[in-house]
């Protein structure tokens, strides 16, 4: 993998991990244990990770570091649980 794309891949994993934590830890804690604070904490963390990832995908795309065909897949993966962990092949650079 191109070393230029390593920060983007790290952001992808961070976004995916926070989504999993939100869905599999924070929401059940809120619903089953009556701890709404879990979502109040994890929600903004995931939101920030998502926005950073989105900005990085768009930035890398505009700079020509990503193949144009990969961008929709990278963006879609952010909405699918475990999607961030399955997009490795999309991180190939244009070169």
Order of alpha helices (4+ residues) and beta strands (2+ residues): alpha-alpha-alpha-alpha
